[in-house]
């Protein structure tokens, strides 16, 4: 009589659990908060670009390792491996293109294999170096990003141009024309003005969040069509970079009008703005629930008490160094978005200010820059413990960039 082979311990362990539960287990082990959130302007909901790349650099190798454990794990970990793609340089772009094309050919010949492009839900492109001069121009974007049927979030941040302007526009056009599920688009596109932004919005009527700074609003002499105005009016969040000559533009006037009922998130990149510009911005008033201020010397002059329904504020710690500011009882969450350490006295003044009656309902403060967090922990551990205890007594939590308590990072370094 033949004896049936005894199943291995792994089979015994995995047998009773449904596949859906295993997917949740793998997600819990490798995912991080905000990875797939479409509200990409809010650092409390979605990690900033630098933090996203940092966390993906940790999560991707682990996800890839899970796909190599067995066929069982490969099937269930593969969707998580491809759900967020970060393209950091030319070599990454080339490997992604080859991988997607090879998988598409295999899936075409198989009835059970899923196209990996159908699993991608977020794409972030960052250029760290220019396109090699010895190489030909990059292939058409459709060659790489075809069939992104469930893509909801796309981001591009170009410092030194990875692609020339023509190629950047081609990539953006492909996202907005062919990715019907795209909801949020963000990043740094230096060429984006209200003309280009209006064209982007008209191409994709589902786009609700435009976090690419709109920098060419000074061209008030350029006629703006009614269709462009209507496209801006459906936005829920927008990033504005402008100067005083843009105050009379049709787009700005439309956003400030009663017709603009959708917008509730505002990111400002106003470098050395005049008081006239700041007064204009304050007219958004009660519609704004999220506000991101620039890290510049003039931002403290903006009166945040004008935004009576403001819940989340992103600002520099220098914003709170000036005394005699008007109270804002609506703010519940504050993100400190400095990109470098400031003088010791600035932080001390800021903490005292934040714990005063100016923000009576403030429940959470987060230092969103990873480098600043580490410098604070390394150089001012005693002050962090004192600040944390003082804030805890007033019902306010002080967090690091990843959501952990800043005091916990101090304890872990001991």
C-alpha positions as CSV (number, residue, x, y, z in Angstrom):
1,X,0.0,0.0,0.0
2,X,1.4,3.4,-1.0
3,X,1.7,6.0,1.7
4,X,0.7,9.5,0.6
5,X,3.6,12.0,1.0
6,X,3.3,14.1,4.1
7,X,2.9,17.8,3.2
8,X,5.8,20.0,4.2
9,X,5.4,22.3,7.2
10,X,5.0,25.3,4.9
11,X,2.0,23.7,3.1
12,X,0.4,22.8,6.5
13,X,0.9,26.4,7.6
14,X,-0.5,28.1,4.5
15,X,-3.3,25.6,3.8
16,X,-6.1,27.0,6.0
17,X,-5.5,30.7,5.2
18,X,-7.3,32.2,2.2
19,X,-5.1,34.0,-0.4
20,X,-6.6,37.4,0.4
21,X,-5.4,37.1,4.0
22,X,-1.9,36.2,2.9
23,X,-1.9,39.3,0.7
24,X,-2.8,41.4,3.7
25,X,-0.1,39.8,5.8
26,X,2.5,40.6,3.1
27,X,1.3,44.2,2.8
28,X,1.5,44.6,6.5
29,X,5.1,43.4,6.5
30,X,6.3,45.5,3.6
31,X,4.0,48.5,3.1
32,X,4.2,51.9,4.9
33,X,1.7,54.5,5.7
34,X,0.6,56.7,2.9
35,X,2.3,54.8,0.1
36,X,-0.9,54.7,-2.0
37,X,-2.7,57.7,-0.7
38,X,-3.7,60.2,-3.4
39,X,-3.6,63.3,-1.1
40,X,0.1,63.6,-2.0
41,X,0.4,67.3,-0.8
42,X,-0.2,66.3,2.9
43,X,3.0,64.8,4.6
44,X,0.7,63.3,7.2
45,X,-1.1,61.2,4.6
46,X,1.5,60.6,1.9
47,X,5.3,60.7,2.3
48,X,7.2,63.6,0.6
49,X,9.3,62.6,-2.5
50,X,12.6,62.3,-0.5
51,X,10.9,60.2,2.1
52,X,9.1,58.1,-0.5
53,X,12.3,57.2,-2.1
54,X,14.0,56.4,1.2
55,X,11.1,54.1,2.3
56,X,10.9,52.4,-1.1
57,X,14.6,51.7,-1.0
58,X,14.0,49.7,2.2
59,X,10.7,48.0,1.1
60,X,11.5,47.0,-2.4
61,X,14.3,44.5,-1.6
62,X,12.1,42.8,1.0
63,X,9.2,42.6,-1.4
64,X,11.5,41.1,-4.1
65,X,12.8,38.5,-1.6
66,X,9.2,37.4,-0.9
67,X,8.5,36.8,-4.5
68,X,11.5,34.4,-4.6
69,X,10.4,32.2,-1.6
70,X,8.1,30.0,-3.6
71,X,5.5,30.1,-6.3
72,X,2.8,30.6,-3.7
73,X,4.5,33.7,-2.3
74,X,5.5,34.9,-5.8
75,X,1.8,35.0,-6.9
76,X,0.8,36.9,-3.8
77,X,3.8,39.3,-3.3
78,X,4.1,40.3,-7.0
79,X,1.2,42.8,-6.9
80,X,2.8,44.5,-3.9
81,X,6.2,44.5,-5.5
82,X,4.8,46.5,-8.5
83,X,2.3,48.7,-6.8
84,X,4.8,51.5,-6.4
85,X,7.6,52.2,-8.8
86,X,10.4,54.7,-8.3
87,X,12.6,55.5,-11.3
88,X,15.7,57.2,-10.0
89,X,18.1,57.2,-12.9
90,X,18.6,56.0,-16.5
91,X,19.6,52.5,-15.5
92,X,16.4,52.1,-13.5
93,X,14.4,53.3,-16.4
94,X,16.0,50.8,-18.7
95,X,15.5,47.9,-16.4
96,X,11.8,48.8,-15.8
97,X,11.2,49.1,-19.6
98,X,12.8,45.7,-20.2
99,X,10.9,44.0,-17.4
100,X,7.5,45.3,-18.4
101,X,8.0,44.5,-22.1
102,X,9.2,40.9,-21.3
103,X,6.4,40.3,-19.0
104,X,3.9,41.7,-21.5
105,X,5.1,39.2,-24.1
106,X,4.9,36.3,-21.7
107,X,1.4,37.3,-20.5
108,X,0.2,37.5,-24.2
109,X,1.2,33.9,-24.6
110,X,-0.3,32.7,-21.3
111,X,-3.9,32.7,-20.0
112,X,-2.9,32.8,-16.3
113,X,-0.1,35.3,-16.2
114,X,-1.0,38.9,-15.2
115,X,0.7,41.8,-16.8
116,X,2.8,43.6,-14.3
117,X,1.9,47.0,-15.8
118,X,-1.7,46.3,-14.6
119,X,-0.4,46.1,-11.0
120,X,1.3,49.6,-10.9
121,X,-0.7,52.1,-8.8
122,X,1.9,54.8,-8.2
123,X,4.9,56.0,-10.3
124,X,7.5,58.5,-9.1
125,X,10.2,59.6,-11.5
126,X,13.3,61.4,-10.2
127,X,16.3,62.5,-12.3
128,X,19.6,62.5,-10.6
129,X,21.7,62.7,-13.7
130,X,21.4,63.9,-17.3
131,X,20.8,61.7,-20.2
132,X,24.1,60.2,-21.4
133,X,25.3,62.1,-24.4
134,X,26.6,59.0,-26.1
135,X,23.1,57.4,-26.1
136,X,20.2,58.0,-28.5
137,X,17.1,59.9,-27.3
138,X,15.0,57.9,-24.9
139,X,12.3,55.6,-26.4
140,X,8.7,56.9,-26.5
141,X,7.1,56.9,-23.0
142,X,4.3,54.6,-24.3
143,X,6.9,51.9,-24.8
144,X,7.5,51.8,-21.0
145,X,4.3,53.0,-19.4
146,X,1.6,51.3,-21.5
147,X,-1.3,49.6,-19.9
148,X,-1.2,51.4,-16.6
149,X,-4.9,50.8,-16.0
150,X,-5.0,51.3,-12.3
151,X,-2.4,54.1,-11.9
152,X,-3.9,56.7,-9.5
153,X,-0.8,58.7,-8.6
154,X,2.1,60.0,-10.7
155,X,5.0,62.2,-9.6
156,X,8.0,63.7,-11.4
157,X,10.7,65.7,-9.9
158,X,13.4,66.9,-12.3
159,X,16.5,68.7,-11.0
160,X,19.2,68.4,-13.6
161,X,17.1,67.3,-16.6
162,X,16.9,63.6,-17.0
163,X,14.9,64.1,-20.2
164,X,14.9,67.3,-22.1
165,X,11.7,69.4,-22.0
166,X,10.2,67.7,-25.0
167,X,10.6,64.3,-23.4
168,X,9.2,65.5,-20.0
169,X,6.1,66.8,-21.7
170,X,5.7,63.5,-23.6
171,X,5.8,61.5,-20.3
172,X,3.3,63.8,-18.7
173,X,1.0,63.7,-21.7
174,X,1.1,60.0,-21.7
175,X,0.1,59.8,-18.0
176,X,-2.8,62.2,-18.5
177,X,-4.1,60.9,-21.8
178,X,-3.7,57.1,-21.4
179,X,-4.0,56.6,-17.6
180,X,-7.8,57.1,-17.1
181,X,-7.7,56.4,-13.4
182,X,-5.1,59.1,-12.6
183,X,-6.3,61.3,-9.7
184,X,-3.1,63.0,-8.4
185,X,-0.1,64.4,-10.2
186,X,2.8,66.1,-8.4
187,X,6.5,66.9,-8.6
188,X,8.8,69.6,-10.1
189,X,8.1,70.5,-13.7
190,X,9.9,73.8,-14.2
191,X,8.2,74.5,-17.5
192,X,4.6,74.3,-16.1
193,X,2.7,77.5,-16.3
194,X,-1.1,78.0,-16.2
195,X,-1.2,77.4,-20.0
196,X,0.4,74.0,-19.7
197,X,-1.4,73.2,-16.4
198,X,-4.7,73.9,-18.1
199,X,-3.8,71.6,-21.0
200,X,-3.0,68.9,-18.5
201,X,-6.3,69.3,-16.7
202,X,-8.3,69.3,-19.9
203,X,-6.7,66.0,-21.0
204,X,-7.7,64.2,-17.8
205,X,-11.1,65.2,-16.4
206,X,-10.5,62.9,-13.3
207,X,-7.4,64.7,-12.2
208,X,-8.3,66.4,-8.8
209,X,-4.9,67.2,-7.3
210,X,-2.2,69.1,-9.1
211,X,0.9,69.4,-7.0
212,X,3.3,70.5,-9.7
213,X,4.2,74.2,-9.0
214,X,2.5,76.5,-11.5
215,X,5.2,79.0,-12.1
216,X,4.3,81.1,-15.2
217,X,1.3,82.9,-13.9
218,X,2.8,86.3,-14.7
219,X,1.7,86.0,-18.3
220,X,-1.5,87.8,-17.7
221,X,-1.5,89.1,-21.2
222,X,-1.9,85.5,-22.6
223,X,-5.6,84.8,-23.1
224,X,-7.1,82.0,-21.0
225,X,-10.0,80.0,-22.5
226,X,-13.2,79.2,-20.6
227,X,-12.4,75.5,-20.8
228,X,-9.1,76.1,-19.0
229,X,-10.9,78.1,-16.3
230,X,-13.5,75.3,-15.9
231,X,-10.7,72.7,-15.6
232,X,-9.1,74.6,-12.7
233,X,-12.4,75.0,-10.9
234,X,-12.7,71.3,-10.3
235,X,-9.4,70.9,-8.5
236,X,-9.3,70.0,-4.8
237,X,-5.6,70.9,-4.3
238,X,-3.2,73.0,-6.2
239,X,0.4,74.3,-5.9
240,X,0.8,78.0,-6.8
241,X,4.1,79.7,-7.5
242,X,3.5,83.3,-8.6
243,X,4.5,86.9,-8.3
244,X,2.6,90.2,-8.0
245,X,1.9,90.5,-11.7
246,X,-0.2,87.4,-11.6
247,X,-2.8,88.9,-9.3
248,X,-5.1,89.9,-12.1
249,X,-4.9,86.6,-14.1
250,X,-8.2,85.0,-15.0
251,X,-7.1,81.7,-13.3
252,X,-6.4,83.4,-10.0
253,X,-9.6,85.3,-10.1
254,X,-11.6,82.2,-10.9
255,X,-10.0,80.3,-8.0
256,X,-10.9,83.1,-5.6
257,X,-14.5,83.3,-6.9
258,X,-17.5,81.6,-5.3
259,X,-17.6,79.2,-8.3
260,X,-14.5,77.5,-7.0
261,X,-16.1,75.3,-4.4
262,X,-13.9,72.2,-4.7
263,X,-10.5,73.5,-3.7
264,X,-9.6,72.8,-0.1
265,X,-5.8,72.3,-0.3
266,X,-3.3,75.0,-1.1
267,X,0.5,74.7,-1.5
268,X,2.3,78.1,-1.9
269,X,5.7,78.7,-3.3
270,X,5.8,82.5,-3.0
271,X,9.4,83.6,-2.8
272,X,9.7,87.2,-1.6
273,X,6.0,87.9,-2.1
274,X,4.6,91.4,-1.5
275,X,1.9,92.2,1.1
276,X,-0.5,92.5,-1.8
277,X,0.1,88.9,-2.9
278,X,-0.3,87.6,0.7
279,X,-3.6,89.6,1.1
280,X,-4.8,88.0,-2.1
281,X,-4.0,84.5,-0.9
282,X,-5.8,85.1,2.4
283,X,-9.0,85.6,0.4
284,X,-9.3,81.8,0.1
285,X,-10.5,82.0,3.6
286,X,-12.7,79.3,5.0
287,X,-12.5,77.0,2.0
288,X,-8.9,75.9,2.8
289,X,-8.4,73.0,5.2
290,X,-4.8,72.3,4.2
291,X,-2.1,74.9,3.8
292,X,1.6,74.4,2.9
293,X,3.7,77.6,3.3
294,X,7.1,78.1,1.6
295,X,10.3,78.0,3.6
296,X,11.2,81.6,2.9
297,X,11.7,84.8,5.0
298,X,8.4,86.4,3.9
299,X,6.0,83.5,4.8
300,X,5.7,84.7,8.5
301,X,3.8,87.7,7.2
302,X,0.9,85.5,6.0
303,X,-2.0,85.7,8.5
304,X,-3.1,82.0,8.9
305,X,-6.0,83.1,11.2
306,X,-7.8,84.1,7.9
307,X,-8.2,80.4,7.1
308,X,-10.9,79.7,9.7
309,X,-11.3,76.0,8.8
310,X,-7.6,75.2,8.5
311,X,-6.9,71.7,10.0
312,X,-3.4,70.9,8.7
313,X,-0.5,73.4,8.4
314,X,2.9,72.8,6.8
315,X,5.5,75.5,7.5
316,X,9.0,76.3,8.5
317,X,10.0,76.6,12.2
318,X,11.0,80.1,11.4
319,X,7.4,81.0,10.8
320,X,6.8,80.8,14.6
321,X,9.8,82.8,15.7
322,X,7.9,86.1,15.4
323,X,5.8,87.0,18.5
324,X,2.3,88.5,18.7
325,X,0.7,86.3,16.1
326,X,-3.1,85.9,15.8
327,X,-4.5,82.7,17.3
328,X,-5.8,79.9,15.0
329,X,-8.1,77.6,17.0
330,X,-8.8,75.4,14.0
331,X,-5.3,74.0,13.4
332,X,-5.0,70.4,14.6
333,X,-1.8,69.1,12.9
334,X,1.4,70.9,12.2
335,X,4.3,69.7,9.9
336,X,7.6,71.5,10.3
337,X,9.1,71.3,6.8
338,X,12.6,72.8,7.2
339,X,15.3,71.2,4.9
340,X,18.2,72.2,7.2
341,X,18.9,72.8,10.8
342,X,18.3,76.3,12.2
343,X,19.8,78.1,15.1
344,X,19.1,76.7,18.5
345,X,17.2,79.7,19.7
346,X,14.7,79.5,16.9
347,X,13.5,76.1,18.0
348,X,13.2,77.1,21.6
349,X,11.0,80.1,20.7
350,X,9.0,77.9,18.3
351,X,8.2,75.3,20.9
352,X,7.1,77.9,23.5
353,X,4.9,79.5,20.8
354,X,3.3,76.2,19.7
355,X,2.4,75.2,23.2
356,X,0.8,78.5,23.9
357,X,-2.8,79.5,23.3
358,X,-2.1,80.3,19.7
359,X,-2.9,76.7,18.7
360,X,-5.2,75.6,21.5
361,X,-6.5,72.5,19.6
362,X,-3.1,71.4,18.2
363,X,-2.7,67.7,18.8
364,X,0.2,66.6,16.6
365,X,3.5,68.1,15.4
366,X,5.7,66.3,13.0
367,X,9.3,67.1,11.8
368,X,8.9,65.9,8.2
369,X,12.5,66.1,7.0
370,X,14.5,63.0,7.8
371,X,17.9,64.7,7.9
372,X,16.6,67.4,10.3
373,X,15.1,64.7,12.5
374,X,18.4,62.9,12.8
375,X,20.3,66.2,13.4
376,X,17.9,67.1,16.2
377,X,18.3,63.7,17.8
378,X,22.1,63.8,17.5
379,X,22.7,67.4,18.6
380,X,19.8,68.2,21.0
381,X,18.6,65.0,22.7
382,X,18.0,66.7,26.1
383,X,16.0,69.5,24.6
384,X,13.8,67.0,22.6
385,X,13.0,65.1,25.8
386,X,12.1,68.4,27.5
387,X,10.0,69.6,24.6
388,X,8.2,66.2,24.3
389,X,7.3,66.1,28.0
390,X,6.1,69.7,27.9
391,X,3.9,69.0,24.8
392,X,2.6,65.7,26.2
393,X,1.3,67.6,29.3
394,X,-0.7,69.9,26.9
395,X,-2.0,67.0,24.8
396,X,0.3,67.5,21.9
397,X,2.5,64.7,20.4
398,X,5.9,65.5,18.8
399,X,6.6,63.0,15.9
400,X,9.5,62.2,13.6
401,X,9.3,62.0,9.8
402,X,8.1,58.3,9.9
403,X,5.3,58.8,12.5
404,X,7.3,57.6,15.5
405,X,7.6,59.8,18.6
406,X,10.7,61.9,18.4
407,X,11.6,61.0,22.0
408,X,11.6,57.4,20.9
409,X,14.4,58.0,18.4
410,X,16.4,59.6,21.2
411,X,15.9,56.6,23.4
412,X,16.9,54.2,20.6
413,X,20.3,56.0,20.2
414,X,21.3,55.5,23.8
